[in-house]
Amino acid sequence: MPEERRRRPRRCVGCGAEMPKRGLIRVVRTPDGRVSLDRTGKMPGRGAYICPSPSCLAMAAKKRSLSRALRVEVPPEVMEEIGALLREAEVEGDG
Ligand SMILES: [Zn+2]
């Protein structure tokens, strides 16, 4: 189904589940080739998505699926930044 393919559902690079975009963390490879955590969801470049879940981050790290999705090596500091964002989200969730 080419139309489905063009729409490109947002798939978590950790668990592989398809999710609404707004529920996912976006990581982007910017046009100048850097990898950055996209907190606004509006950065230009090739994006990859991950559930806001530590287990998904661990799976993505183990499978290197984030690097594969972005077709560039994801620096460890970006992985750490995602981890930090997850901890922030947990704190907010506790109220
Ligand atoms: Zn996931």
PDB file of the backbone (N, CA, C, O) and the ligand in Angstrom, with CONECT records:
HET     ZN  A 101       1
ATOM      1  N   MET A   1       0.835  -1.211   0.000  1.00  0.00           N
ATOM      2  CA  MET A   1       0.000   0.000   0.000  1.00  0.00           C
ATOM      3  C   MET A   1       0.864   1.252   0.000  1.00  0.00           C
ATOM      4  O   MET A   1       1.311   1.706   1.053  1.00  0.00           O
ATOM      5  N   PRO A   2       1.093   1.800  -1.169  1.00  0.00           N
ATOM      6  CA  PRO A   2       2.020   2.949  -1.264  1.00  0.00           C
ATOM      7  C   PRO A   2       1.571   4.136  -0.443  1.00  0.00           C
ATOM      8  O   PRO A   2       2.401   4.861   0.106  1.00  0.00           O
ATOM      9  N   GLU A   3       0.261   4.348  -0.350  1.00  0.00           N
ATOM     10  CA  GLU A   3      -0.199   5.511   0.412  1.00  0.00           C
ATOM     11  C   GLU A   3       0.179   5.388   1.883  1.00  0.00           C
ATOM     12  O   GLU A   3       0.612   6.356   2.508  1.00  0.00           O
ATOM     13  N   GLU A   4       0.013   4.202   2.418  1.00  0.00           N
ATOM     14  CA  GLU A   4       0.413   3.977   3.804  1.00  0.00           C
ATOM     15  C   GLU A   4       1.901   4.240   3.989  1.00  0.00           C
ATOM     16  O   GLU A   4       2.329   4.828   4.982  1.00  0.00           O
ATOM     17  N   ARG A   5       2.675   3.791   3.009  1.00  0.00           N
ATOM     18  CA  ARG A   5       4.115   3.957   3.122  1.00  0.00           C
ATOM     19  C   ARG A   5       4.472   5.447   3.114  1.00  0.00           C
ATOM     20  O   ARG A   5       5.354   5.890   3.850  1.00  0.00           O
ATOM     21  N   ARG A   6       3.778   6.201   2.276  1.00  0.00           N
ATOM     22  CA  ARG A   6       4.102   7.616   2.175  1.00  0.00           C
ATOM     23  C   ARG A   6       3.784   8.345   3.488  1.00  0.00           C
ATOM     24  O   ARG A   6       4.458   9.303   3.868  1.00  0.00           O
ATOM     25  N   ARG A   7       2.743   7.864   4.162  1.00  0.00           N
ATOM     26  CA  ARG A   7       2.353   8.536   5.401  1.00  0.00           C
ATOM     27  C   ARG A   7       3.344   8.271   6.533  1.00  0.00           C
ATOM     28  O   ARG A   7       3.408   9.038   7.494  1.00  0.00           O
ATOM     29  N   ARG A   8       4.116   7.186   6.423  1.00  0.00           N
ATOM     30  CA  ARG A   8       5.177   6.863   7.382  1.00  0.00           C
ATOM     31  C   ARG A   8       4.717   6.960   8.834  1.00  0.00           C
ATOM     32  O   ARG A   8       4.968   7.965   9.500  1.00  0.00           O
ATOM     33  N   PRO A   9       4.049   5.929   9.323  1.00  0.00           N
ATOM     34  CA  PRO A   9       3.642   5.936  10.726  1.00  0.00           C
ATOM     35  C   PRO A   9       4.853   6.058  11.643  1.00  0.00           C
ATOM     36  O   PRO A   9       5.958   5.641  11.297  1.00  0.00           O
ATOM     37  N   ARG A  10       4.625   6.630  12.801  1.00  0.00           N
ATOM     38  CA  ARG A  10       5.719   6.852  13.748  1.00  0.00           C
ATOM     39  C   ARG A  10       5.927   5.587  14.545  1.00  0.00           C
ATOM     40  O   ARG A  10       5.096   5.210  15.370  1.00  0.00           O
ATOM     41  N   ARG A  11       7.026   4.948  14.293  1.00  0.00           N
ATOM     42  CA  ARG A  11       7.298   3.670  14.923  1.00  0.00           C
ATOM     43  C   ARG A  11       8.439   3.836  15.920  1.00  0.00           C
ATOM     44  O   ARG A  11       9.478   4.413  15.599  1.00  0.00           O
ATOM     45  N   CYS A  12       8.241   3.337  17.101  1.00  0.00           N
ATOM     46  CA  CYS A  12       9.283   3.392  18.122  1.00  0.00           C
ATOM     47  C   CYS A  12      10.467   2.529  17.697  1.00  0.00           C
ATOM     48  O   CYS A  12      10.289   1.376  17.304  1.00  0.00           O
ATOM     49  N   VAL A  13      11.681   3.089  17.777  1.00  0.00           N
ATOM     50  CA  VAL A  13      12.861   2.328  17.377  1.00  0.00           C
ATOM     51  C   VAL A  13      13.253   1.307  18.442  1.00  0.00           C
ATOM     52  O   VAL A  13      14.125   0.467  18.215  1.00  0.00           O
ATOM     53  N   GLY A  14      12.603   1.383  19.607  1.00  0.00           N
ATOM     54  CA  GLY A  14      12.887   0.410  20.665  1.00  0.00           C
ATOM     55  C   GLY A  14      12.002  -0.814  20.545  1.00  0.00           C
ATOM     56  O   GLY A  14      12.477  -1.895  20.196  1.00  0.00           O
ATOM     57  N   CYS A  15      10.717  -0.652  20.833  1.00  0.00           N
ATOM     58  CA  CYS A  15       9.801  -1.792  20.862  1.00  0.00           C
ATOM     59  C   CYS A  15       9.148  -2.046  19.513  1.00  0.00           C
ATOM     60  O   CYS A  15       8.574  -3.114  19.304  1.00  0.00           O
ATOM     61  N   GLY A  16       9.222  -1.082  18.583  1.00  0.00           N
ATOM     62  CA  GLY A  16       8.665  -1.278  17.259  1.00  0.00           C
ATOM     63  C   GLY A  16       7.181  -0.983  17.152  1.00  0.00           C
ATOM     64  O   GLY A  16       6.598  -1.152  16.081  1.00  0.00           O
ATOM     65  N   ALA A  17       6.558  -0.548  18.234  1.00  0.00           N
ATOM     66  CA  ALA A  17       5.131  -0.247  18.208  1.00  0.00           C
ATOM     67  C   ALA A  17       4.886   1.068  17.462  1.00  0.00           C
ATOM     68  O   ALA A  17       5.694   1.994  17.525  1.00  0.00           O
ATOM     69  N   GLU A  18       3.764   1.128  16.763  1.00  0.00           N
ATOM     70  CA  GLU A  18       3.375   2.370  16.129  1.00  0.00           C
ATOM     71  C   GLU A  18       2.539   3.178  17.110  1.00  0.00           C
ATOM     72  O   GLU A  18       1.633   2.658  17.761  1.00  0.00           O
ATOM     73  N   MET A  19       2.867   4.458  17.198  1.00  0.00           N
ATOM     74  CA  MET A  19       2.263   5.318  18.214  1.00  0.00           C
ATOM     75  C   MET A  19       1.894   6.644  17.588  1.00  0.00           C
ATOM     76  O   MET A  19       2.449   7.025  16.557  1.00  0.00           O
ATOM     77  N   PRO A  20       0.952   7.358  18.210  1.00  0.00           N
ATOM     78  CA  PRO A  20       0.728   8.747  17.783  1.00  0.00           C
ATOM     79  C   PRO A  20       2.005   9.546  17.995  1.00  0.00           C
ATOM     80  O   PRO A  20       2.705   9.366  18.992  1.00  0.00           O
ATOM     81  N   LYS A  21       2.301  10.430  17.048  1.00  0.00           N
ATOM     82  CA  LYS A  21       3.552  11.166  17.071  1.00  0.00           C
ATOM     83  C   LYS A  21       3.754  11.925  18.376  1.00  0.00           C
ATOM     84  O   LYS A  21       4.861  11.984  18.910  1.00  0.00           O
ATOM     85  N   ARG A  22       2.671  12.504  18.878  1.00  0.00           N
ATOM     86  CA  ARG A  22       2.826  13.384  20.044  1.00  0.00           C
ATOM     87  C   ARG A  22       3.218  12.632  21.303  1.00  0.00           C
ATOM     88  O   ARG A  22       3.723  13.232  22.251  1.00  0.00           O
ATOM     89  N   GLY A  23       2.992  11.316  21.324  1.00  0.00           N
ATOM     90  CA  GLY A  23       3.379  10.531  22.485  1.00  0.00           C
ATOM     91  C   GLY A  23       4.824  10.093  22.479  1.00  0.00           C
ATOM     92  O   GLY A  23       5.307   9.513  23.452  1.00  0.00           O
ATOM     93  N   LEU A  24       5.522  10.369  21.380  1.00  0.00           N
ATOM     94  CA  LEU A  24       6.872   9.846  21.217  1.00  0.00           C
ATOM     95  C   LEU A  24       7.920  10.947  21.347  1.00  0.00           C
ATOM     96  O   LEU A  24       7.640  12.130  21.153  1.00  0.00           O
ATOM     97  N   ILE A  25       9.128  10.520  21.681  1.00  0.00           N
ATOM     98  CA  ILE A  25      10.270  11.430  21.673  1.00  0.00           C
ATOM     99  C   ILE A  25      10.880  11.402  20.278  1.00  0.00           C
ATOM    100  O   ILE A  25      11.102  10.330  19.715  1.00  0.00           O
ATOM    101  N   ARG A  26      11.151  12.576  19.721  1.00  0.00           N
ATOM    102  CA  ARG A  26      11.736  12.642  18.384  1.00  0.00           C
ATOM    103  C   ARG A  26      13.226  12.928  18.487  1.00  0.00           C
ATOM    104  O   ARG A  26      13.663  13.823  19.210  1.00  0.00           O
ATOM    105  N   VAL A  27      13.983  12.150  17.749  1.00  0.00           N
ATOM    106  CA  VAL A  27      15.416  12.397  17.613  1.00  0.00           C
ATOM    107  C   VAL A  27      15.648  12.704  16.146  1.00  0.00           C
ATOM    108  O   VAL A  27      15.106  12.021  15.277  1.00  0.00           O
ATOM    109  N   VAL A  28      16.438  13.710  15.864  1.00  0.00           N
ATOM    110  CA  VAL A  28      16.578  14.159  14.487  1.00  0.00           C
ATOM    111  C   VAL A  28      18.049  14.208  14.071  1.00  0.00           C
ATOM    112  O   VAL A  28      18.931  14.570  14.850  1.00  0.00           O
ATOM    113  N   ARG A  29      18.275  13.830  12.817  1.00  0.00           N
ATOM    114  CA  ARG A  29      19.581  14.080  12.211  1.00  0.00           C
ATOM    115  C   ARG A  29      19.430  15.353  11.408  1.00  0.00           C
ATOM    116  O   ARG A  29      18.698  15.404  10.419  1.00  0.00           O
ATOM    117  N   THR A  30      20.130  16.370  11.846  1.00  0.00           N
ATOM    118  CA  THR A  30      19.978  17.685  11.228  1.00  0.00           C
ATOM    119  C   THR A  30      20.644  17.683   9.857  1.00  0.00           C
ATOM    120  O   THR A  30      21.470  16.820   9.561  1.00  0.00           O
ATOM    121  N   PRO A  31      20.278  18.663   9.017  1.00  0.00           N
ATOM    122  CA  PRO A  31      20.870  18.706   7.662  1.00  0.00           C
ATOM    123  C   PRO A  31      22.393  18.782   7.669  1.00  0.00           C
ATOM    124  O   PRO A  31      23.026  18.403   6.683  1.00  0.00           O
ATOM    125  N   ASP A  32      22.998  19.263   8.759  1.00  0.00           N
ATOM    126  CA  ASP A  32      24.463  19.301   8.800  1.00  0.00           C
ATOM    127  C   ASP A  32      25.056  18.030   9.408  1.00  0.00           C
ATOM    128  O   ASP A  32      26.253  17.971   9.689  1.00  0.00           O
ATOM    129  N   GLY A  33      24.210  17.010   9.609  1.00  0.00           N
ATOM    130  CA  GLY A  33      24.718  15.696   9.973  1.00  0.00           C
ATOM    131  C   GLY A  33      24.861  15.433  11.458  1.00  0.00           C
ATOM    132  O   GLY A  33      25.397  14.395  11.847  1.00  0.00           O
ATOM    133  N   ARG A  34      24.399  16.336  12.291  1.00  0.00           N
ATOM    134  CA  ARG A  34      24.459  16.116  13.725  1.00  0.00           C
ATOM    135  C   ARG A  34      23.184  15.419  14.183  1.00  0.00           C
ATOM    136  O   ARG A  34      22.143  15.495  13.530  1.00  0.00           O
ATOM    137  N   VAL A  35      23.292  14.732  15.333  1.00  0.00           N
ATOM    138  CA  VAL A  35      22.120  14.085  15.907  1.00  0.00           C
ATOM    139  C   VAL A  35      21.710  14.870  17.131  1.00  0.00           C
ATOM    140  O   VAL A  35      22.534  15.183  17.989  1.00  0.00           O
ATOM    141  N   SER A  36      20.430  15.185  17.205  1.00  0.00           N
ATOM    142  CA  SER A  36      19.967  16.031  18.291  1.00  0.00           C
ATOM    143  C   SER A  36      18.605  15.559  18.774  1.00  0.00           C
ATOM    144  O   SER A  36      17.781  15.067  18.003  1.00  0.00           O
ATOM    145  N   LEU A  37      18.397  15.721  20.057  1.00  0.00           N
ATOM    146  CA  LEU A  37      17.084  15.467  20.622  1.00  0.00           C
ATOM    147  C   LEU A  37      16.178  16.637  20.241  1.00  0.00           C
ATOM    148  O   LEU A  37      16.520  17.798  20.462  1.00  0.00           O
ATOM    149  N   ASP A  38      15.027  16.318  19.671  1.00  0.00           N
ATOM    150  CA  ASP A  38      14.125  17.362  19.186  1.00  0.00           C
ATOM    151  C   ASP A  38      12.958  17.510  20.154  1.00  0.00           C
ATOM    152  O   ASP A  38      11.962  16.794  20.062  1.00  0.00           O
ATOM    153  N   ARG A  39      13.098  18.440  21.069  1.00  0.00           N
ATOM    154  CA  ARG A  39      12.065  18.612  22.097  1.00  0.00           C
ATOM    155  C   ARG A  39      10.829  19.304  21.552  1.00  0.00           C
ATOM    156  O   ARG A  39       9.748  19.180  22.128  1.00  0.00           O
ATOM    157  N   THR A  40      10.970  20.036  20.445  1.00  0.00           N
ATOM    158  CA  THR A  40       9.837  20.773  19.901  1.00  0.00           C
ATOM    159  C   THR A  40       9.094  19.978  18.839  1.00  0.00           C
ATOM    160  O   THR A  40       7.939  20.283  18.541  1.00  0.00           O
ATOM    161  N   GLY A  41       9.735  18.961  18.259  1.00  0.00           N
ATOM    162  CA  GLY A  41       9.131  18.206  17.177  1.00  0.00           C
ATOM    163  C   GLY A  41       9.115  18.964  15.867  1.00  0.00           C
ATOM    164  O   GLY A  41       8.426  18.564  14.929  1.00  0.00           O
ATOM    165  N   LYS A  42       9.857  20.042  15.788  1.00  0.00           N
ATOM    166  CA  LYS A  42       9.805  20.890  14.602  1.00  0.00           C
ATOM    167  C   LYS A  42      11.157  21.064  13.930  1.00  0.00           C
ATOM    168  O   LYS A  42      11.279  21.823  12.968  1.00  0.00           O
ATOM    169  N   MET A  43      12.168  20.373  14.426  1.00  0.00           N
ATOM    170  CA  MET A  43      13.478  20.551  13.820  1.00  0.00           C
ATOM    171  C   MET A  43      13.520  19.905  12.439  1.00  0.00           C
ATOM    172  O   MET A  43      12.939  18.841  12.227  1.00  0.00           O
ATOM    173  N   PRO A  44      14.204  20.548  11.506  1.00  0.00           N
ATOM    174  CA  PRO A  44      14.317  19.956  10.172  1.00  0.00           C
ATOM    175  C   PRO A  44      15.282  18.788  10.188  1.00  0.00           C
ATOM    176  O   PRO A  44      16.187  18.730  11.021  1.00  0.00           O
ATOM    177  N   GLY A  45      15.089  17.866   9.275  1.00  0.00           N
ATOM    178  CA  GLY A  45      16.005  16.744   9.167  1.00  0.00           C
ATOM    179  C   GLY A  45      15.277  15.420   9.260  1.00  0.00           C
ATOM    180  O   GLY A  45      14.051  15.370   9.357  1.00  0.00           O
ATOM    181  N   ARG A  46      16.057  14.344   9.228  1.00  0.00           N
ATOM    182  CA  ARG A  46      15.491  13.017   9.267  1.00  0.00           C
ATOM    183  C   ARG A  46      15.183  12.661  10.713  1.00  0.00           C
ATOM    184  O   ARG A  46      16.060  12.755  11.572  1.00  0.00           O
ATOM    185  N   GLY A  47      13.963  12.259  10.989  1.00  0.00           N
ATOM    186  CA  GLY A  47      13.575  11.993  12.362  1.00  0.00           C
ATOM    187  C   GLY A  47      13.430  10.518  12.665  1.00  0.00           C
ATOM    188  O   GLY A  47      13.112   9.718  11.786  1.00  0.00           O
ATOM    189  N   ALA A  48      13.667  10.167  13.920  1.00  0.00           N
ATOM    190  CA  ALA A  48      13.363   8.832  14.424  1.00  0.00           C
ATOM    191  C   ALA A  48      12.611   9.026  15.740  1.00  0.00           C
ATOM    192  O   ALA A  48      12.745  10.053  16.405  1.00  0.00           O
ATOM    193  N   TYR A  49      11.827   8.029  16.094  1.00  0.00           N
ATOM    194  CA  TYR A  49      10.930   8.198  17.233  1.00  0.00           C
ATOM    195  C   TYR A  49      11.116   7.072  18.233  1.00  0.00           C
ATOM    196  O   TYR A  49      11.422   5.937  17.869  1.00  0.00           O
ATOM    197  N   ILE A  50      10.925   7.411  19.505  1.00  0.00           N
ATOM    198  CA  ILE A  50      11.038   6.395  20.556  1.00  0.00           C
ATOM    199  C   ILE A  50      10.009   6.693  21.642  1.00  0.00           C
ATOM    200  O   ILE A  50       9.755   7.852  21.970  1.00  0.00           O
ATOM    201  N   CYS A  51       9.425   5.637  22.193  1.00  0.00           N
ATOM    202  CA  CYS A  51       8.490   5.807  23.304  1.00  0.00           C
ATOM    203  C   CYS A  51       9.214   6.451  24.488  1.00  0.00           C
ATOM    204  O   CYS A  51      10.408   6.224  24.681  1.00  0.00           O
ATOM    205  N   PRO A  52       8.510   7.240  25.268  1.00  0.00           N
ATOM    206  CA  PRO A  52       9.126   7.797  26.479  1.00  0.00           C
ATOM    207  C   PRO A  52       9.234   6.741  27.556  1.00  0.00           C
ATOM    208  O   PRO A  52       8.634   6.866  28.624  1.00  0.00           O
ATOM    209  N   SER A  53       9.994   5.711  27.276  1.00  0.00           N
ATOM    210  CA  SER A  53      10.102   4.586  28.190  1.00  0.00           C
ATOM    211  C   SER A  53      11.556   4.134  28.292  1.00  0.00           C
ATOM    212  O   SER A  53      12.207   3.920  27.269  1.00  0.00           O
ATOM    213  N   PRO A  54      12.071   3.986  29.507  1.00  0.00           N
ATOM    214  CA  PRO A  54      13.466   3.552  29.655  1.00  0.00           C
ATOM    215  C   PRO A  54      13.731   2.200  28.997  1.00  0.00           C
ATOM    216  O   PRO A  54      14.831   1.963  28.498  1.00  0.00           O
ATOM    217  N   SER A  55      12.734   1.310  28.990  1.00  0.00           N
ATOM    218  CA  SER A  55      12.974   0.000  28.386  1.00  0.00           C
ATOM    219  C   SER A  55      13.113   0.127  26.870  1.00  0.00           C
ATOM    220  O   SER A  55      13.894  -0.600  26.257  1.00  0.00           O
ATOM    221  N   CYS A  56      12.365   1.042  26.267  1.00  0.00           N
ATOM    222  CA  CYS A  56      12.504   1.260  24.830  1.00  0.00           C
ATOM    223  C   CYS A  56      13.867   1.872  24.501  1.00  0.00           C
ATOM    224  O   CYS A  56      14.485   1.525  23.495  1.00  0.00           O
ATOM    225  N   LEU A  57      14.322   2.774  25.349  1.00  0.00           N
ATOM    226  CA  LEU A  57      15.636   3.376  25.142  1.00  0.00           C
ATOM    227  C   LEU A  57      16.719   2.304  25.247  1.00  0.00           C
ATOM    228  O   LEU A  57      17.665   2.286  24.459  1.00  0.00           O
ATOM    229  N   ALA A  58      16.571   1.416  26.224  1.00  0.00           N
ATOM    230  CA  ALA A  58      17.546   0.338  26.397  1.00  0.00           C
ATOM    231  C   ALA A  58      17.545  -0.592  25.187  1.00  0.00           C
ATOM    232  O   ALA A  58      18.602  -1.012  24.716  1.00  0.00           O
ATOM    233  N   MET A  59      16.347  -0.910  24.686  1.00  0.00           N
ATOM    234  CA  MET A  59      16.258  -1.774  23.505  1.00  0.00           C
ATOM    235  C   MET A  59      16.876  -1.110  22.290  1.00  0.00           C
ATOM    236  O   MET A  59      17.594  -1.743  21.517  1.00  0.00           O
ATOM    237  N   ALA A  60      16.587   0.179  22.132  1.00  0.00           N
ATOM    238  CA  ALA A  60      17.125   0.919  20.987  1.00  0.00           C
ATOM    239  C   ALA A  60      18.649   0.959  21.047  1.00  0.00           C
ATOM    240  O   ALA A  60      19.322   0.848  20.023  1.00  0.00           O
ATOM    241  N   ALA A  61      19.188   1.120  22.265  1.00  0.00           N
ATOM    242  CA  ALA A  61      20.634   1.166  22.431  1.00  0.00           C
ATOM    243  C   ALA A  61      21.246  -0.195  22.116  1.00  0.00           C
ATOM    244  O   ALA A  61      22.284  -0.286  21.461  1.00  0.00           O
ATOM    245  N   LYS A  62      20.594  -1.240  22.587  1.00  0.00           N
ATOM    246  CA  LYS A  62      21.106  -2.594  22.395  1.00  0.00           C
ATOM    247  C   LYS A  62      21.095  -2.988  20.920  1.00  0.00           C
ATOM    248  O   LYS A  62      22.049  -3.574  20.409  1.00  0.00           O
ATOM    249  N   LYS A  63      19.996  -2.653  20.252  1.00  0.00           N
ATOM    250  CA  LYS A  63      19.856  -3.034  18.843  1.00  0.00           C
ATOM    251  C   LYS A  63      20.499  -2.021  17.907  1.00  0.00           C
ATOM    252  O   LYS A  63      20.601  -2.252  16.702  1.00  0.00           O
ATOM    253  N   ARG A  64      20.938  -0.880  18.478  1.00  0.00           N
ATOM    254  CA  ARG A  64      21.486   0.209  17.666  1.00  0.00           C
ATOM    255  C   ARG A  64      20.477   0.655  16.612  1.00  0.00           C
ATOM    256  O   ARG A  64      20.846   1.109  15.529  1.00  0.00           O
ATOM    257  N   SER A  65      19.219   0.516  16.946  1.00  0.00           N
ATOM    258  CA  SER A  65      18.190   0.804  15.956  1.00  0.00           C
ATOM    259  C   SER A  65      18.024   2.303  15.719  1.00  0.00           C
ATOM    260  O   SER A  65      17.559   2.717  14.658  1.00  0.00           O
ATOM    261  N   LEU A  66      18.397   3.100  16.687  1.00  0.00           N
ATOM    262  CA  LEU A  66      18.305   4.548  16.495  1.00  0.00           C
ATOM    263  C   LEU A  66      19.348   4.994  15.452  1.00  0.00           C
ATOM    264  O   LEU A  66      19.051   5.789  14.561  1.00  0.00           O
ATOM    265  N   SER A  67      20.551   4.474  15.582  1.00  0.00           N
ATOM    266  CA  SER A  67      21.589   4.788  14.592  1.00  0.00           C
ATOM    267  C   SER A  67      21.182   4.309  13.202  1.00  0.00           C
ATOM    268  O   SER A  67      21.431   4.979  12.200  1.00  0.00           O
ATOM    269  N   ARG A  68      20.546   3.125  13.164  1.00  0.00           N
ATOM    270  CA  ARG A  68      20.112   2.591  11.864  1.00  0.00           C
ATOM    271  C   ARG A  68      19.008   3.440  11.265  1.00  0.00           C
ATOM    272  O   ARG A  68      18.996   3.707  10.064  1.00  0.00           O
ATOM    273  N   ALA A  69      18.076   3.864  12.117  1.00  0.00           N
ATOM    274  CA  ALA A  69      16.955   4.648  11.610  1.00  0.00           C
ATOM    275  C   ALA A  69      17.421   5.995  11.060  1.00  0.00           C
ATOM    276  O   ALA A  69      16.894   6.493  10.065  1.00  0.00           O
ATOM    277  N   LEU A  70      18.412   6.569  11.724  1.00  0.00           N
ATOM    278  CA  LEU A  70      18.899   7.881  11.305  1.00  0.00           C
ATOM    279  C   LEU A  70      20.028   7.777  10.289  1.00  0.00           C
ATOM    280  O   LEU A  70      20.424   8.771   9.681  1.00  0.00           O
ATOM    281  N   ARG A  71      20.539   6.565  10.113  1.00  0.00           N
ATOM    282  CA  ARG A  71      21.650   6.296   9.189  1.00  0.00           C
ATOM    283  C   ARG A  71      22.865   7.132   9.522  1.00  0.00           C
ATOM    284  O   ARG A  71      23.569   7.622   8.639  1.00  0.00           O
ATOM    285  N   VAL A  72      23.094   7.285  10.810  1.00  0.00           N
ATOM    286  CA  VAL A  72      24.289   7.975  11.278  1.00  0.00           C
ATOM    287  C   VAL A  72      24.533   7.508  12.712  1.00  0.00           C
ATOM    288  O   VAL A  72      23.597   7.130  13.416  1.00  0.00           O
ATOM    289  N   GLU A  73      25.789   7.536  13.135  1.00  0.00           N
ATOM    290  CA  GLU A  73      26.100   7.113  14.486  1.00  0.00           C
ATOM    291  C   GLU A  73      25.492   8.086  15.493  1.00  0.00           C
ATOM    292  O   GLU A  73      25.668   9.299  15.378  1.00  0.00           O
ATOM    293  N   VAL A  74      24.773   7.547  16.483  1.00  0.00           N
ATOM    294  CA  VAL A  74      24.194   8.405  17.518  1.00  0.00           C
ATOM    295  C   VAL A  74      25.192   8.508  18.665  1.00  0.00           C
ATOM    296  O   VAL A  74      25.521   7.494  19.281  1.00  0.00           O
ATOM    297  N   PRO A  75      25.679   9.709  18.965  1.00  0.00           N
ATOM    298  CA  PRO A  75      26.675   9.867  20.028  1.00  0.00           C
ATOM    299  C   PRO A  75      26.098   9.486  21.390  1.00  0.00           C
ATOM    300  O   PRO A  75      24.907   9.670  21.638  1.00  0.00           O
ATOM    301  N   PRO A  76      26.952   8.950  22.275  1.00  0.00           N
ATOM    302  CA  PRO A  76      26.478   8.546  23.608  1.00  0.00           C
ATOM    303  C   PRO A  76      25.799   9.674  24.361  1.00  0.00           C
ATOM    304  O   PRO A  76      24.865   9.438  25.127  1.00  0.00           O
ATOM    305  N   GLU A  77      26.263  10.906  24.148  1.00  0.00           N
ATOM    306  CA  GLU A  77      25.665  12.021  24.896  1.00  0.00           C
ATOM    307  C   GLU A  77      24.206  12.252  24.494  1.00  0.00           C
ATOM    308  O   GLU A  77      23.404  12.741  25.289  1.00  0.00           O
ATOM    309  N   VAL A  78      23.873  11.894  23.243  1.00  0.00           N
ATOM    310  CA  VAL A  78      22.477  12.030  22.828  1.00  0.00           C
ATOM    311  C   VAL A  78      21.620  10.961  23.516  1.00  0.00           C
ATOM    312  O   VAL A  78      20.498  11.230  23.943  1.00  0.00           O
ATOM    313  N   MET A  79      22.169   9.746  23.615  1.00  0.00           N
ATOM    314  CA  MET A  79      21.447   8.695  24.327  1.00  0.00           C
ATOM    315  C   MET A  79      21.228   9.099  25.781  1.00  0.00           C
ATOM    316  O   MET A  79      20.166   8.857  26.355  1.00  0.00           O
ATOM    317  N   GLU A  80      22.266   9.726  26.372  1.00  0.00           N
ATOM    318  CA  GLU A  80      22.144  10.177  27.760  1.00  0.00           C
ATOM    319  C   GLU A  80      21.101  11.286  27.888  1.00  0.00           C
ATOM    320  O   GLU A  80      20.363  11.360  28.870  1.00  0.00           O
ATOM    321  N   GLU A  81      21.060  12.137  26.875  1.00  0.00           N
ATOM    322  CA  GLU A  81      20.091  13.233  26.892  1.00  0.00           C
ATOM    323  C   GLU A  81      18.659  12.674  26.844  1.00  0.00           C
ATOM    324  O   GLU A  81      17.762  13.180  27.518  1.00  0.00           O
ATOM    325  N   ILE A  82      18.466  11.636  26.044  1.00  0.00           N
ATOM    326  CA  ILE A  82      17.143  11.007  25.995  1.00  0.00           C
ATOM    327  C   ILE A  82      16.804  10.417  27.361  1.00  0.00           C
ATOM    328  O   ILE A  82      15.681  10.555  27.848  1.00  0.00           O
ATOM    329  N   GLY A  83      17.792   9.756  27.974  1.00  0.00           N
ATOM    330  CA  GLY A  83      17.577   9.198  29.306  1.00  0.00           C
ATOM    331  C   GLY A  83      17.200  10.267  30.309  1.00  0.00           C
ATOM    332  O   GLY A  83      16.320  10.067  31.147  1.00  0.00           O
ATOM    333  N   ALA A  84      17.877  11.414  30.219  1.00  0.00           N
ATOM    334  CA  ALA A  84      17.588  12.524  31.127  1.00  0.00           C
ATOM    335  C   ALA A  84      16.173  13.051  30.902  1.00  0.00           C
ATOM    336  O   ALA A  84      15.466  13.397  31.848  1.00  0.00           O
ATOM    337  N   LEU A  85      15.776  13.104  29.628  1.00  0.00           N
ATOM    338  CA  LEU A  85      14.427  13.572  29.309  1.00  0.00           C
ATOM    339  C   LEU A  85      13.385  12.621  29.895  1.00  0.00           C
ATOM    340  O   LEU A  85      12.348  13.063  30.391  1.00  0.00           O
ATOM    341  N   LEU A  86      13.657  11.332  29.839  1.00  0.00           N
ATOM    342  CA  LEU A  86      12.734  10.340  30.398  1.00  0.00           C
ATOM    343  C   LEU A  86      12.598  10.537  31.904  1.00  0.00           C
ATOM    344  O   LEU A  86      11.504  10.434  32.459  1.00  0.00           O
ATOM    345  N   ARG A  87      13.726  10.821  32.558  1.00  0.00           N
ATOM    346  CA  ARG A  87      13.662  11.043  34.008  1.00  0.00           C
ATOM    347  C   ARG A  87      12.872  12.303  34.332  1.00  0.00           C
ATOM    348  O   ARG A  87      12.099  12.336  35.290  1.00  0.00           O
ATOM    349  N   GLU A  88      13.075  13.348  33.517  1.00  0.00           N
ATOM    350  CA  GLU A  88      12.282  14.571  33.682  1.00  0.00           C
ATOM    351  C   GLU A  88      10.798  14.272  33.571  1.00  0.00           C
ATOM    352  O   GLU A  88       9.995  14.738  34.380  1.00  0.00           O
ATOM    353  N   ALA A  89      10.440  13.481  32.551  1.00  0.00           N
ATOM    354  CA  ALA A  89       9.034  13.174  32.307  1.00  0.00           C
ATOM    355  C   ALA A  89       8.451  12.410  33.485  1.00  0.00           C
ATOM    356  O   ALA A  89       7.303  12.626  33.873  1.00  0.00           O
ATOM    357  N   GLU A  90       9.250  11.517  34.046  1.00  0.00           N
ATOM    358  CA  GLU A  90       8.769  10.752  35.202  1.00  0.00           C
ATOM    359  C   GLU A  90       8.498  11.657  36.391  1.00  0.00           C
ATOM    360  O   GLU A  90       7.501  11.500  37.096  1.00  0.00           O
ATOM    361  N   VAL A  91       9.398  12.603  36.601  1.00  0.00           N
ATOM    362  CA  VAL A  91       9.229  13.540  37.706  1.00  0.00           C
ATOM    363  C   VAL A  91       7.939  14.350  37.511  1.00  0.00           C
ATOM    364  O   VAL A  91       7.154  14.538  38.440  1.00  0.00           O
ATOM    365  N   GLU A  92       7.748  14.828  36.255  1.00  0.00           N
ATOM    366  CA  GLU A  92       6.535  15.588  35.976  1.00  0.00           C
ATOM    367  C   GLU A  92       5.293  14.733  36.179  1.00  0.00           C
ATOM    368  O   GLU A  92       4.272  15.209  36.677  1.00  0.00           O
ATOM    369  N   GLY A  93       5.392  13.460  35.786  1.00  0.00           N
ATOM    370  CA  GLY A  93       4.261  12.568  35.902  1.00  0.00           C
ATOM    371  C   GLY A  93       3.841  12.331  37.342  1.00  0.00           C
ATOM    372  O   GLY A  93       2.668  12.100  37.635  1.00  0.00           O
ATOM    373  N   ASP A  94       4.838  12.394  38.248  1.00  0.00           N
ATOM    374  CA  ASP A  94       4.513  12.187  39.657  1.00  0.00           C
ATOM    375  C   ASP A  94       3.809  13.395  40.249  1.00  0.00           C
ATOM    376  O   ASP A  94       3.207  13.304  41.319  1.00  0.00           O
ATOM    377  N   GLY A  95       3.881  14.521  39.562  1.00  0.00           N
ATOM    378  CA  GLY A  95       3.222  15.732  40.024  1.00  0.00           C
ATOM    379  C   GLY A  95       4.016  16.373  41.125  1.00  0.00           C
ATOM    380  O   GLY A  95       3.619  17.414  41.648  1.00  0.00           O
TER     381      GLY A  95
HETATM  382 ZN    ZN A 101       8.662   1.727  22.367  1.00  0.00          ZN2+
END
